[in-house]
């Protein structure tokens, strides 16, 4: 089965504790693994000022996850993030394989 490369960045509310942040990261890592994801890399980007006000928050805690999976995995992951009250925003992008880039 061919797996695509994805990057998901989500922004947590600024009042989320470090313990809650780590438990969310572990939850999403296990969710990705259980649904066939591989090569999971999580980077904590820290607290940053938002460009505009999102639901009365001016700061947010950024977390970046890179992984390999399929489109169904992304659907499950984003649905879980949509119903999580601690996540203000999320975005998933699909990377092209490097083999295709060397042709052009």
Secondary structure as GFF3:
##gff-version 3
##sequence-region A 1 104
A	DSSP	beta_strand	4	13	.	.	.	ID=ss1
A	DSSP	alpha_helix	18	34	.	.	.	ID=ss2
A	DSSP	beta_strand	38	54	.	.	.	ID=ss3
A	DSSP	beta_strand	57	69	.	.	.	ID=ss4
A	DSSP	alpha_helix	71	82	.	.	.	ID=ss5
A	DSSP	beta_strand	87	95	.	.	.	ID=ss6
A	DSSP	alpha_helix	98	101	.	.	.	ID=ss7
###
